Amino acid sequence: MYQVVKTVDRILRGRFQDAIACVSATLSSASSLSLLREYCPDEKTTSATTILAPTPLLWTSPVVSSAEFAMMETSIVRVNPEGVKRAADYISRKIVAEQYTPRTWRTQPLHICPPEPYSPSDPLTRQCLNWVFIISALNFSFWSERDGTPERYGVEWRKGWGVEERVVHTGYWSLVAAVNRALGENIPITDPAFYSSESLCPDSLIAYVFRAAAQCREPIPLLQERIAIMREVGSVLCNDFNGSYLGLLESFHSRNFGQGTALDLAQMVTNTFPSFRDEQWLNGRKVFFWKRAQILVAETWAAFYPENPAYLHPIFPNGPAINTLTMFADYRVPQILHHLRILEYPDFLIHKLQAGTYLTPGCREEISLRAASIVAVEKLRNEIIRLRGESHEESGEAGRDDAIDAGQHNEEVSSVLIDFYLWDLAKKIERGEEQIEEMVTSEMVPVHRTRSIWY
């Protein structure tokens, strides 16, 4: 009987993967746990109901399972297992050597850092949260056909807060510089009540905020789409969350009884804001990418990451479970994953990328690139954790405190942190500041060109 039930359970789980993904995308882990405790309390479960009870699959990200499906269905970009192993060793050592942690976020000269210790009543906390939100809402599509020339879109502003020297920032940093410049000009561009209002903040003013440097010959891409997103998210925050990202977080804590995770928050964001709902249909199944929703949560996690990792995270006091988030499927990280020989591209795709061929949003090549990147970084993360586990075992068990430290260290080896590191590495290589000499790499091919609000 046990084997029969076990077999039926395996079949049902295989048949209902799509339903599981939908449930995971709708219910928070706190809500799921509450239902499980109510209807399947431990003291009343039989062996059969224990087998059939929801497993952690219910509370893992639908992004991973749907990415695996999309990679297999498209069968274009592949993950190289040997490349994963070699790169995992290299990246793990670099992260340790460079002391790359979630706190590295605070060292970026253009970031607005929150006050410490955390105080929700401090105006600077609210300002930082609103800044993180609008940056994440508009964090998409910065590639340029004039790449590598002074004519590409860029924003002239200071090199950082408290620095007088001025430079032209390009790519993602042009967005950050434009928002910071506006704040310096006393334009409250991070205030939802301001940017949601066409009277207080007309389209012409938003265009002024994102004005290009004098030598540039192109505007910021998708300006009208960015304006529409600002109106949408600003209105939702004002109507439903007391006009701020802090208000949304307060609602998040209330809905999840203070036990919400990073994935719960990402799901709440995608459920609340259509412009964050980064999803595609492929062969009758929905594929979840959630790039900007996850990066919003990750930036929030990193910005408020405590100085001592043993302290509770103020946004996720019950633990962020940051490992439930994936990498942020864009056009930059796939490029570095291919360079590191983690991803393998077929010749026809390499030719398209080298020729600058435009990939239509939702085409099979674009879906394959994004999906394979998610799968690859998950495998990369697992391999890094395995390597560090072996290293810890070889060094000998040094007691309970070391075991706790190892657990915290593995918690930090998240796909989020790996994505942060890979994105920074790709930009350093692009600027000529770094090159990889410790392992064999592939030629750095251009990023794929897809104009989209999703990334």
TORDODREN-405961 format. One line per field, with one value per residue (C-alpha): residue number from 0; residue in three letters; x, y, z. Coordinates in steps of 0.25 Angstrom, whole numbers, plus 5000, padded with zeros to 4 digits. Layout:
nr: (NUM,...)
rest: (ALA,...)
u: (X,...)
v: (Y,...)
w: (Z,...)
***
This chain:
nr: (0,1,2,3,4,5,6,7,8,9,10,11,12,13,14,15,16,17,18,19,20,21,22,23,24,25,26,27,28,29,30,31,32,33,34,35,36,37,38,39,40,41,42,43,44,45,46,47,48,49,50,51,52,53,54,55,56,57,58,59,60,61,62,63,64,65,66,67,68,69,70,71,72,73,74,75,76,77,78,79,80,81,82,83,84,85,86,87,88,89,90,91,92,93,94,95,96,97,98,99,100,101,102,103,104,105,106,107,108,109,110,111,112,113,114,115,116,117,118,119,120,121,122,123,124,125,126,127,128,129,130,131,132,133,134,135,136,137,138,139,140,141,142,143,144,145,146,147,148,149,150,151,152,153,154,155,156,157,158,159,160,161,162,163,164,165,166,167,168,169,170,171,172,173,174,175,176,177,178,179,180,181,182,183,184,185,186,187,188,189,190,191,192,193,194,195,196,197,198,199,200,201,202,203,204,205,206,207,208,209,210,211,212,213,214,215,216,217,218,219,220,221,222,223,224,225,226,227,228,229,230,231,232,233,234,235,236,237,238,239,240,241,242,243,244,245,246,247,248,249,250,251,252,253,254,255,256,257,258,259,260,261,262,263,264,265,266,267,268,269,270,271,272,273,274,275,276,277,278,279,280,281,282,283,284,285,286,287,288,289,290,291,292,293,294,295,296,297,298,299,300,301,302,303,304,305,306,307,308,309,310,311,312,313,314,315,316,317,318,319,320,321,322,323,324,325,326,327,328,329,330,331,332,333,334,335,336,337,338,339,340,341,342,343,344,345,346,347,348,349,350,351,352,353,354,355,356,357,358,359,360,361,362,363,364,365,366,367,368,369,370,371,372,373,374,375,376,377,378,379,380,381,382,383,384,385,386,387,388,389,390,391,392,393,394,395,396,397,398,399,400,401,402,403,404,405,406,407,408,409,410,411,412,413,414,415,416,417,418,419,420,421,422,423,424,425,426,427,428,429,430,431,432,433,434,435,436,437,438,439,440,441,442,443,444,445,446,447,448,449,450,451,452,453,454)
rest: (MET,TYR,GLN,VAL,VAL,LYS,THR,VAL,ASP,ARG,ILE,LEU,ARG,GLY,ARG,PHE,GLN,ASP,ALA,ILE,ALA,CYS,VAL,SER,ALA,THR,LEU,SER,SER,ALA,SER,SER,LEU,SER,LEU,LEU,ARG,GLU,TYR,CYS,PRO,ASP,GLU,LYS,THR,THR,SER,ALA,THR,THR,ILE,LEU,ALA,PRO,THR,PRO,LEU,LEU,TRP,THR,SER,PRO,VAL,VAL,SER,SER,ALA,GLU,PHE,ALA,MET,MET,GLU,THR,SER,ILE,VAL,ARG,VAL,ASN,PRO,GLU,GLY,VAL,LYS,ARG,ALA,ALA,ASP,TYR,ILE,SER,ARG,LYS,ILE,VAL,ALA,GLU,GLN,TYR,THR,PRO,ARG,THR,TRP,ARG,THR,GLN,PRO,LEU,HIS,ILE,CYS,PRO,PRO,GLU,PRO,TYR,SER,PRO,SER,ASP,PRO,LEU,THR,ARG,GLN,CYS,LEU,ASN,TRP,VAL,PHE,ILE,ILE,SER,ALA,LEU,ASN,PHE,SER,PHE,TRP,SER,GLU,ARG,ASP,GLY,THR,PRO,GLU,ARG,TYR,GLY,VAL,GLU,TRP,ARG,LYS,GLY,TRP,GLY,VAL,GLU,GLU,ARG,VAL,VAL,HIS,THR,GLY,TYR,TRP,SER,LEU,VAL,ALA,ALA,VAL,ASN,ARG,ALA,LEU,GLY,GLU,ASN,ILE,PRO,ILE,THR,ASP,PRO,ALA,PHE,TYR,SER,SER,GLU,SER,LEU,CYS,PRO,ASP,SER,LEU,ILE,ALA,TYR,VAL,PHE,ARG,ALA,ALA,ALA,GLN,CYS,ARG,GLU,PRO,ILE,PRO,LEU,LEU,GLN,GLU,ARG,ILE,ALA,ILE,MET,ARG,GLU,VAL,GLY,SER,VAL,LEU,CYS,ASN,ASP,PHE,ASN,GLY,SER,TYR,LEU,GLY,LEU,LEU,GLU,SER,PHE,HIS,SER,ARG,ASN,PHE,GLY,GLN,GLY,THR,ALA,LEU,ASP,LEU,ALA,GLN,MET,VAL,THR,ASN,THR,PHE,PRO,SER,PHE,ARG,ASP,GLU,GLN,TRP,LEU,ASN,GLY,ARG,LYS,VAL,PHE,PHE,TRP,LYS,ARG,ALA,GLN,ILE,LEU,VAL,ALA,GLU,THR,TRP,ALA,ALA,PHE,TYR,PRO,GLU,ASN,PRO,ALA,TYR,LEU,HIS,PRO,ILE,PHE,PRO,ASN,GLY,PRO,ALA,ILE,ASN,THR,LEU,THR,MET,PHE,ALA,ASP,TYR,ARG,VAL,PRO,GLN,ILE,LEU,HIS,HIS,LEU,ARG,ILE,LEU,GLU,TYR,PRO,ASP,PHE,LEU,ILE,HIS,LYS,LEU,GLN,ALA,GLY,THR,TYR,LEU,THR,PRO,GLY,CYS,ARG,GLU,GLU,ILE,SER,LEU,ARG,ALA,ALA,SER,ILE,VAL,ALA,VAL,GLU,LYS,LEU,ARG,ASN,GLU,ILE,ILE,ARG,LEU,ARG,GLY,GLU,SER,HIS,GLU,GLU,SER,GLY,GLU,ALA,GLY,ARG,ASP,ASP,ALA,ILE,ASP,ALA,GLY,GLN,HIS,ASN,GLU,GLU,VAL,SER,SER,VAL,LEU,ILE,ASP,PHE,TYR,LEU,TRP,ASP,LEU,ALA,LYS,LYS,ILE,GLU,ARG,GLY,GLU,GLU,GLN,ILE,GLU,GLU,MET,VAL,THR,SER,GLU,MET,VAL,PRO,VAL,HIS,ARG,THR,ARG,SER,ILE,TRP,TYR)
u: (5000,5011,5018,5004,5002,5016,5015,5001,5008,5019,5009,5001,5012,5017,5003,5000,5014,5006,4996,5007,5014,5000,4998,5012,5010,4997,4999,5010,5018,5012,4998,5001,5007,4995,4986,4995,4995,4980,4976,4988,4993,5004,4998,4986,4994,4995,5006,4998,4994,5009,5013,5003,5004,5010,5025,5034,5032,5019,5028,5039,5039,5031,5042,5051,5042,5036,5051,5054,5042,5045,5060,5056,5044,5052,5065,5074,5083,5089,5096,5110,5112,5127,5127,5118,5128,5140,5133,5127,5141,5146,5134,5134,5149,5147,5134,5143,5155,5148,5139,5127,5115,5101,5107,5115,5102,5104,5118,5113,5115,5102,5093,5085,5088,5077,5081,5085,5080,5067,5056,5043,5039,5052,5049,5062,5057,5045,5053,5062,5051,5044,5057,5059,5045,5045,5059,5054,5041,5049,5061,5060,5065,5078,5086,5089,5092,5103,5110,5124,5123,5120,5107,5100,5090,5096,5094,5104,5105,5115,5123,5115,5109,5118,5128,5129,5135,5125,5124,5115,5108,5103,5094,5087,5095,5089,5076,5082,5089,5077,5068,5079,5081,5066,5067,5079,5070,5059,5050,5043,5044,5044,5031,5019,5009,5018,5021,5007,5001,5001,4998,5010,5019,5015,5022,5031,5037,5039,5046,5055,5058,5064,5070,5083,5097,5101,5109,5098,5091,5079,5069,5066,5060,5045,5042,5027,5027,5035,5025,5013,5019,5022,5007,5003,5011,5010,4995,4995,5004,4996,4982,4986,4998,4998,5007,5020,5028,5028,5013,5014,5024,5015,5003,5013,5016,5002,4997,5008,5007,5022,5027,5027,5040,5047,5039,5026,5029,5033,5019,5012,5019,5015,5001,4999,5006,5004,5016,5025,5017,5029,5023,5021,5013,5021,5014,5002,5010,5013,5027,5031,5043,5040,5053,5049,5040,5051,5062,5053,5052,5067,5071,5062,5069,5083,5080,5076,5085,5090,5104,5105,5098,5094,5084,5070,5067,5058,5050,5049,5050,5046,5057,5057,5059,5067,5071,5056,5059,5066,5076,5070,5068,5073,5083,5096,5097,5095,5106,5116,5111,5114,5128,5130,5126,5114,5105,5106,5101,5098,5105,5093,5090,5104,5103,5091,5097,5109,5101,5093,5080,5068,5061,5046,5040,5035,5042,5049,5063,5060,5052,5063,5074,5066,5062,5075,5082,5072,5075,5090,5091,5083,5093,5105,5100,5098,5112,5118,5110,5115,5130,5129,5123,5134,5144,5138,5138,5153,5156,5150,5138,5142,5129,5115,5119,5126,5115,5105,5115,5116,5101,5100,5111,5103,5091,5099,5103,5089,5086,5084,5098,5104,5095,5100,5115,5113,5107,5118,5128,5122,5123,5137,5141,5133,5141,5154,5156,5157,5160,5159,5172,5170,5161,5158,5147,5139,5139,5131,5119,5109,5097,5084,5076,5061,5054,5045,5040,5043,5058)
v: (5000,5009,5007,5010,5023,5027,5024,5031,5043,5044,5043,5054,5063,5062,5064,5077,5084,5096,5096,5096,5108,5116,5113,5117,5130,5133,5128,5133,5123,5128,5126,5112,5108,5113,5104,5092,5094,5095,5084,5074,5076,5067,5059,5055,5051,5037,5031,5033,5047,5050,5045,5053,5066,5078,5078,5090,5090,5098,5109,5109,5119,5116,5124,5112,5101,5109,5113,5098,5095,5107,5103,5089,5093,5104,5095,5106,5110,5099,5099,5093,5084,5085,5100,5101,5093,5102,5115,5111,5109,5122,5131,5125,5129,5143,5146,5142,5149,5162,5161,5162,5161,5167,5179,5182,5189,5200,5203,5207,5222,5225,5218,5224,5217,5216,5220,5210,5204,5203,5212,5212,5226,5232,5241,5235,5221,5225,5233,5221,5211,5220,5222,5207,5205,5215,5210,5196,5200,5207,5197,5192,5193,5202,5195,5204,5203,5214,5205,5209,5223,5236,5237,5227,5231,5236,5245,5255,5256,5254,5242,5239,5245,5255,5255,5268,5262,5260,5249,5243,5231,5220,5208,5205,5215,5226,5223,5224,5237,5243,5241,5246,5258,5261,5260,5269,5279,5278,5270,5260,5249,5237,5242,5234,5245,5254,5245,5239,5252,5258,5272,5272,5264,5266,5257,5269,5269,5254,5256,5267,5258,5248,5258,5253,5258,5269,5259,5249,5246,5238,5239,5229,5217,5215,5228,5227,5213,5218,5230,5220,5211,5223,5227,5213,5209,5223,5222,5208,5212,5225,5218,5205,5207,5221,5227,5220,5207,5207,5206,5194,5187,5190,5183,5171,5169,5170,5160,5150,5152,5157,5144,5147,5143,5150,5141,5145,5160,5157,5150,5161,5171,5163,5162,5177,5183,5179,5186,5176,5164,5158,5146,5139,5127,5116,5104,5105,5108,5121,5124,5133,5142,5153,5160,5174,5169,5160,5171,5181,5170,5167,5182,5184,5172,5177,5192,5188,5176,5177,5180,5167,5156,5149,5161,5160,5166,5178,5175,5160,5158,5143,5141,5146,5132,5139,5126,5125,5137,5134,5142,5154,5149,5161,5163,5165,5153,5143,5150,5147,5133,5130,5137,5128,5116,5113,5115,5109,5116,5109,5116,5122,5129,5134,5140,5147,5153,5157,5163,5171,5164,5169,5158,5160,5160,5146,5139,5126,5131,5141,5132,5122,5132,5136,5123,5116,5127,5125,5110,5112,5121,5111,5100,5110,5113,5098,5095,5107,5102,5087,5092,5100,5088,5079,5090,5091,5076,5075,5086,5077,5079,5091,5091,5097,5111,5108,5100,5112,5121,5111,5111,5127,5127,5117,5126,5137,5129,5132,5133,5148,5150,5142,5151,5164,5159,5154,5167,5175,5166,5168,5183,5183,5174,5184,5196,5189,5189,5173,5161,5146,5139,5128,5120,5118,5127,5128,5141,5152,5153,5165,5165,5161,5172,5172,5185,5182,5188,5174,5176)
w: (5000,5003,4990,4983,4990,4987,4972,4971,4979,4969,4957,4963,4966,4951,4945,4954,4952,4945,4956,4967,4960,4960,4974,4978,4970,4977,4992,5001,5008,5021,5016,5011,5024,5031,5022,5024,5039,5040,5031,5033,5047,5050,5061,5052,5039,5035,5027,5014,5017,5021,5007,5000,5009,5002,5000,4999,4985,4988,4994,4983,4972,4960,4953,4954,4949,4938,4933,4933,4924,4915,4913,4909,4900,4893,4892,4887,4899,4907,4921,4921,4933,4932,4930,4943,4951,4946,4948,4962,4967,4961,4965,4979,4981,4975,4984,4997,4992,4989,5001,4992,5001,5001,5008,4996,4991,5000,4994,4981,4980,4973,4983,4994,5007,5018,5032,5042,5051,5044,5047,5039,5045,5040,5027,5021,5022,5014,5004,5002,5000,4990,4983,4982,4977,4966,4961,4960,4953,4942,4942,4927,4913,4913,4902,4890,4876,4878,4889,4891,4886,4893,4885,4893,4903,4916,4928,4933,4948,4959,4961,4974,4986,4992,4980,4971,4959,4948,4938,4928,4933,4923,4924,4937,4944,4934,4941,4955,4951,4945,4958,4967,4958,4959,4974,4975,4967,4977,4968,4977,4966,4976,4982,4977,4980,4971,4959,4958,4956,4942,4947,4958,4949,4934,4923,4919,4933,4933,4919,4926,4937,4927,4918,4912,4913,4902,4893,4893,4880,4885,4897,4908,4901,4903,4910,4908,4914,4926,4928,4927,4937,4947,4946,4948,4960,4966,4966,4972,4983,4986,4986,4993,5001,5007,4996,4998,4997,5012,5012,5003,5012,5024,5017,5013,5028,5032,5021,5025,5040,5040,5034,5019,5011,4999,4990,4997,4994,4980,4978,4984,4975,4962,4967,4970,4958,4944,4939,4948,4943,4934,4929,4915,4910,4903,4897,4906,4919,4926,4928,4940,4939,4949,4947,4952,4963,4968,4967,4975,4986,4985,4985,4997,5004,5001,5004,5018,5020,5035,5038,5046,5038,5051,5054,5049,5035,5038,5025,5027,5042,5041,5031,5016,5010,4999,4993,4987,4978,4965,4956,4949,4934,4926,4914,4922,4931,4919,4912,4924,4926,4912,4913,4925,4917,4926,4915,4901,4889,4875,4863,4858,4871,4871,4857,4861,4873,4865,4854,4864,4860,4867,4875,4877,4891,4894,4882,4885,4885,4895,4904,4903,4907,4919,4923,4922,4930,4942,4941,4940,4952,4960,4956,4959,4973,4976,4972,4980,4992,4989,4988,5001,5008,5004,5008,5021,5023,5019,5029,5040,5049,5058,5067,5066,5064,5052,5047,5049,5042,5030,5029,5029,5018,5010,5012,5006,4994,4987,4972,4976,4981,4969,4959,4966,4965,4950,4946,4952,4946,4932,4934,4938,4926,4917,4923,4921,4936,4938,4930,4933,4933,4942,4933,4918,4913,4901,4892,4898,4889,4889,4897,4891,4886,4891,4894,4906,4918,4926,4926)
***
